[in-house]
């Protein structure tokens, strides 16, 4: 794989084809669930998510923003497309010490079977970026992550195969704001990604075929009227409180989210067993309601014999190798 890798929403129609790998106890396909986290910044959320995985056997995909491996004092080394050097919509690590802690979390999570994927660097809306813009962003992601241990003063602790990990194991991408365009998809194909998880579908959908597989976060019914919403915490945050931080005093936000996730899973278990994808951020919204709902959902769903809570790469490896495109 090449070392260069790492707002309208494209909508992929819901496909009815079921996964091919069967649950031998029921002679039905396994139900795959892919849970992912965008940004992957705060250390406490790394620890919390890893603890959840340890309790449940789930494996998660972390779509990492590379600025979290860059200390604020070093921010000028990042040169985002179409923005000033040192710019970022999500900030940087507050210090080299904090960046070092995050590198340790990344490496520990990888060792535990989780997947590290790319969310780019500065969390800019690249919907109108060219392929060259995106290739620049992917290249900086790789370069900034490759040198992160040395730059943050812990070069003596750098794992022996860290550079190989950055160059060859980060094979997935999710665009900030789920904002995509032709330039992104051209760049993904040219720089060796195996999959993209930036689009949205009208319901749970199979990944599209092709050199770069495309996964889509589904719209799922939610709330008293069953109105569709993207299965992601930010979209629920907008739905529930118009994106204004509101303490979930009576637990309504948490319960509505849990009910929606459980109903979406049950529909697939009883239907064609298309993989269910769920996205969260490391930012706690509405008092952490969505994290609490996810924890309760995961503790129930991932314990079922007929459900496999896997990473995106793990799903591709189980149903067809996550082989990067030629770049």
C-alpha positions as CSV (number, residue, x, y, z in Angstrom):
1,X,0.0,0.0,0.0
2,X,1.2,3.5,-0.8
3,X,2.5,5.5,2.1
4,X,0.2,8.3,1.0
5,X,-3.2,7.8,2.5
6,X,-3.9,8.2,5.6
7,X,-22.4,19.7,2.1
8,X,-24.2,17.2,0.3
9,X,-24.5,13.6,1.4
10,X,-24.3,10.8,-1.2
11,X,-27.1,8.4,-0.6
12,X,-26.7,4.7,-1.3
13,X,-30.0,2.8,-1.8
14,X,-30.7,0.1,0.8
15,X,-29.8,-3.3,-0.7
16,X,-31.6,-6.5,0.3
17,X,-28.7,-8.9,-0.2
18,X,-27.7,-10.6,3.1
19,X,-24.1,-11.4,4.2
20,X,-22.9,-14.8,3.1
21,X,-21.4,-16.2,6.3
22,X,-23.9,-18.2,8.3
23,X,-24.7,-18.7,12.0
24,X,-24.3,-22.5,12.0
25,X,-26.6,-22.8,15.0
26,X,-29.5,-21.3,13.1
27,X,-28.5,-21.8,9.5
28,X,-28.9,-18.0,9.0
29,X,-26.3,-15.3,8.3
30,X,-24.5,-13.8,11.2
31,X,-25.6,-10.3,12.1
32,X,-22.7,-8.0,11.9
33,X,-22.6,-4.7,13.8
34,X,-19.9,-2.1,13.2
35,X,-19.6,0.6,15.9
36,X,-17.2,3.5,15.2
37,X,-15.9,6.6,16.8
38,X,-15.0,9.8,14.9
39,X,-12.2,12.1,16.0
40,X,-10.8,9.9,18.8
41,X,-9.5,12.7,21.0
42,X,-10.1,12.7,24.7
43,X,-8.1,10.1,26.6
44,X,-11.0,9.3,29.0
45,X,-13.2,8.3,26.1
46,X,-10.4,6.0,24.7
47,X,-10.3,4.4,28.1
48,X,-14.1,4.2,28.4
49,X,-14.6,2.7,25.0
50,X,-11.8,0.1,25.5
51,X,-13.4,-0.9,28.8
52,X,-16.7,-1.3,27.1
53,X,-15.0,-3.6,24.5
54,X,-13.4,-5.6,27.3
55,X,-16.8,-6.2,28.9
56,X,-18.6,-7.1,25.7
57,X,-16.1,-8.6,23.3
58,X,-16.9,-5.9,20.8
59,X,-14.2,-4.4,18.5
60,X,-14.4,-0.8,17.4
61,X,-13.2,1.3,14.6
62,X,-11.6,4.6,15.6
63,X,-11.6,7.2,12.8
64,X,-8.7,9.3,14.1
65,X,-8.2,13.0,13.4
66,X,-4.4,13.3,13.1
67,X,-4.2,16.7,14.8
68,X,-4.7,14.9,18.1
69,X,-1.2,13.5,17.7
70,X,0.2,17.0,17.1
71,X,0.8,19.3,20.1
72,X,-0.5,22.8,19.9
73,X,3.1,24.2,20.0
74,X,3.9,22.2,16.8
75,X,0.7,23.0,15.0
76,X,2.4,25.0,12.2
77,X,3.7,21.7,10.7
78,X,0.2,20.9,9.5
79,X,-0.7,22.6,6.2
80,X,-4.3,21.8,5.4
81,X,-5.6,22.2,1.9
82,X,-7.2,25.7,1.2
83,X,-6.5,26.8,4.8
84,X,-3.6,28.5,6.6
85,X,-0.8,26.4,8.2
86,X,-1.7,25.4,11.7
87,X,-5.4,25.6,11.1
88,X,-7.9,23.1,12.5
89,X,-11.6,23.0,13.2
90,X,-11.0,20.7,16.2
91,X,-7.8,22.1,17.7
92,X,-4.7,20.0,18.6
93,X,-3.3,18.1,21.5
94,X,-2.9,20.6,24.4
95,X,0.7,19.4,24.9
96,X,3.2,16.9,23.7
97,X,2.5,14.9,26.9
98,X,-1.1,14.7,26.0
99,X,-0.3,13.6,22.4
100,X,2.0,11.0,23.9
101,X,-0.8,9.6,26.0
102,X,-3.0,9.4,22.9
103,X,-0.3,7.5,21.0
104,X,-0.2,5.0,23.8
105,X,-4.0,4.6,23.6
106,X,-3.9,4.1,19.9
107,X,-1.3,1.4,20.1
108,X,-3.0,-0.3,23.0
109,X,-6.3,-0.3,21.2
110,X,-4.7,-1.8,18.1
111,X,-3.1,-4.6,20.2
112,X,-6.6,-5.3,21.7
113,X,-8.0,-5.9,18.2
114,X,-9.5,-2.5,17.4
115,X,-9.1,-0.7,14.1
116,X,-7.5,2.6,13.6
117,X,-8.7,4.4,10.5
118,X,-8.5,7.9,9.1
119,X,-10.7,10.9,9.7
120,X,-8.2,13.2,8.0
121,X,-6.5,15.8,10.1
122,X,-8.1,19.2,10.7
123,X,-11.8,18.3,10.3
124,X,-12.4,20.6,7.4
125,X,-15.4,20.3,5.0
126,X,-13.8,18.9,1.9
127,X,-16.9,18.4,-0.2
128,X,-15.5,20.6,-3.0
129,X,-11.9,19.6,-2.6
130,X,-10.1,18.2,-5.6
131,X,-8.3,14.9,-5.6
132,X,-5.1,16.7,-5.2
133,X,-6.4,18.5,-2.1
134,X,-7.4,15.2,-0.6
135,X,-4.1,13.5,-1.5
136,X,-2.3,16.3,0.3
137,X,-4.5,15.7,3.4
138,X,-3.9,12.0,3.3
139,X,-0.2,12.5,2.9
140,X,0.0,14.8,5.9
141,X,-2.1,12.3,7.9
142,X,0.5,9.7,7.2
143,X,3.6,11.9,7.7
144,X,2.3,13.5,11.0
145,X,1.4,10.1,12.4
146,X,4.5,8.4,11.2
147,X,6.8,10.8,13.1
148,X,4.5,11.4,16.1
149,X,6.5,9.4,18.7
150,X,9.7,11.3,17.9
151,X,8.1,14.6,17.6
152,X,6.3,14.3,21.0
153,X,9.5,13.3,22.8
154,X,8.9,9.6,23.3
155,X,10.9,8.2,20.4
156,X,12.5,5.6,22.7
157,X,9.0,4.1,23.3
158,X,8.0,4.0,19.6
159,X,6.9,0.4,18.8
160,X,9.1,-1.4,16.3
161,X,6.4,-1.8,13.7
162,X,4.7,1.6,14.2
163,X,5.8,3.0,10.8
164,X,4.6,-0.2,9.1
165,X,1.3,0.1,10.9
166,X,0.8,3.7,9.6
167,X,1.8,2.8,6.1
168,X,-0.2,-0.5,5.7
169,X,-2.9,-1.0,8.4
170,X,-4.8,2.3,8.1
171,X,-7.0,1.3,5.2
172,X,-10.3,3.0,6.0
173,X,-11.6,6.6,5.9
174,X,-14.5,8.7,7.0
175,X,-14.9,12.2,5.8
176,X,-15.5,15.0,8.4
177,X,-19.2,16.1,8.3
178,X,-19.8,13.1,6.0
179,X,-19.0,15.6,3.3
180,X,-18.0,13.8,0.1
181,X,-17.4,14.6,-3.6
182,X,-15.8,13.3,-6.7
183,X,-12.4,14.5,-5.6
184,X,-12.5,12.4,-2.4
185,X,-13.5,9.2,-4.2
186,X,-10.8,9.7,-6.9
187,X,-8.2,10.3,-4.2
188,X,-9.2,7.3,-2.1
189,X,-8.8,5.0,-5.2
190,X,-5.4,6.6,-6.0
191,X,-3.9,6.4,-2.5
192,X,-4.6,2.8,-1.6
193,X,-7.6,2.8,0.8
194,X,-9.7,-0.4,1.1
195,X,-12.9,1.3,2.1
196,X,-14.7,4.6,2.8
197,X,-17.5,5.0,5.4
198,X,-18.6,8.5,4.6
199,X,-21.9,8.1,2.9
200,X,-25.5,7.7,4.1
201,X,-28.2,5.1,3.1
202,X,-32.0,5.0,3.5
203,X,-31.6,2.0,5.8
204,X,-28.9,-0.6,6.6
205,X,-27.1,-1.4,3.3
206,X,-24.4,-3.7,2.1
207,X,-21.1,-2.1,1.1
208,X,-20.8,-1.4,-2.5
209,X,-18.4,-3.5,-4.6
210,X,-15.3,-2.0,-6.2
211,X,-11.6,-1.3,-5.5
212,X,-12.7,1.0,-2.7
213,X,-15.6,-0.5,-0.8
214,X,-18.2,2.1,0.3
215,X,-20.1,1.7,3.6
216,X,-23.0,4.0,4.4
217,X,-24.3,5.0,7.8
218,X,-28.0,4.1,7.8
219,X,-31.1,6.1,8.5
220,X,-33.1,4.4,11.2
221,X,-36.5,5.1,12.7
222,X,-36.4,7.1,15.9
223,X,-38.7,8.7,18.4
224,X,-42.5,8.6,18.9
225,X,-43.2,9.2,15.2
226,X,-40.5,6.9,13.9
227,X,-38.9,9.6,11.8
228,X,-35.7,8.5,10.2
229,X,-32.4,9.8,11.5
230,X,-28.8,8.9,10.7
231,X,-27.5,6.4,13.2
232,X,-25.0,8.8,14.7
233,X,-24.9,10.7,17.9
234,X,-24.6,14.2,16.4
235,X,-27.7,13.7,14.3
236,X,-29.6,12.5,17.4
237,X,-28.2,15.6,19.2
238,X,-29.7,17.8,16.5
239,X,-33.0,15.9,16.6
240,X,-33.4,15.9,20.4
241,X,-32.1,19.4,21.3
242,X,-31.4,21.3,18.1
243,X,-27.7,20.8,18.8
244,X,-27.9,22.8,22.0
245,X,-26.3,21.1,25.0
246,X,-29.2,20.0,27.3
247,X,-28.8,17.7,30.3
248,X,-30.8,14.5,29.9
249,X,-32.5,15.0,33.2
250,X,-35.3,12.4,32.7
251,X,-33.3,10.1,30.6
252,X,-35.5,10.6,27.5
253,X,-32.6,11.2,25.1
254,X,-30.9,8.0,26.3
255,X,-34.0,5.9,26.2
256,X,-35.1,7.1,22.7
257,X,-31.6,6.3,21.4
258,X,-31.4,2.9,22.9
259,X,-34.9,2.0,21.6
260,X,-34.0,3.1,18.1
261,X,-30.7,1.1,18.1
262,X,-32.4,-2.0,19.5
263,X,-35.3,-1.7,17.0
264,X,-32.8,-1.3,14.1
265,X,-30.9,-4.4,15.2
266,X,-34.1,-6.4,15.7
267,X,-35.3,-5.5,12.3
268,X,-32.2,-7.0,10.7
269,X,-32.1,-10.1,13.0
270,X,-35.7,-10.8,11.8
271,X,-35.0,-9.7,8.2
272,X,-32.0,-10.0,5.8
273,X,-29.3,-9.4,8.4
274,X,-27.6,-6.6,6.6
275,X,-24.8,-5.2,8.7
276,X,-25.8,-2.4,11.1
277,X,-23.5,0.5,11.4
278,X,-23.5,3.0,14.3
279,X,-21.3,6.1,14.6
280,X,-20.4,8.2,17.7
281,X,-17.9,10.9,18.5
282,X,-15.6,11.3,21.5
283,X,-17.5,14.4,22.4
284,X,-20.2,13.8,25.0
285,X,-23.5,15.4,23.9
286,X,-26.5,16.1,26.0
287,X,-24.8,15.0,29.2
288,X,-23.4,11.8,27.7
289,X,-26.9,10.4,26.8
290,X,-25.7,8.8,23.6
291,X,-22.7,7.1,25.1
292,X,-24.8,5.6,27.8
293,X,-27.3,4.4,25.3
294,X,-24.5,2.8,23.2
295,X,-23.0,1.1,26.2
296,X,-26.4,-0.5,27.1
297,X,-27.0,-1.5,23.5
298,X,-23.5,-3.0,23.1
299,X,-23.7,-4.9,26.4
300,X,-26.9,-6.6,25.1
301,X,-26.3,-6.9,21.4
302,X,-22.7,-8.0,21.3
303,X,-23.3,-10.8,23.8
304,X,-25.7,-12.6,21.5
305,X,-24.3,-15.6,19.7
306,X,-25.8,-14.6,16.4
307,X,-24.3,-11.1,16.5
308,X,-20.7,-10.2,15.8
309,X,-19.6,-6.6,16.8
310,X,-16.6,-6.1,14.5
311,X,-14.4,-3.4,13.0
312,X,-15.0,-2.4,9.4
313,X,-11.7,-4.0,8.5
314,X,-12.7,-7.1,10.5
315,X,-16.0,-7.3,8.5
316,X,-14.1,-7.1,5.2
317,X,-11.6,-9.7,6.3
318,X,-14.5,-12.0,7.3
319,X,-16.5,-11.5,4.1
320,X,-13.7,-10.7,1.7
321,X,-10.2,-9.5,2.4
322,X,-9.7,-5.7,3.1
323,X,-7.1,-5.5,0.3
324,X,-6.1,-1.9,-0.4
325,X,-6.6,-0.5,-3.9
326,X,-3.6,-0.2,-6.0
327,X,-2.2,3.4,-5.6
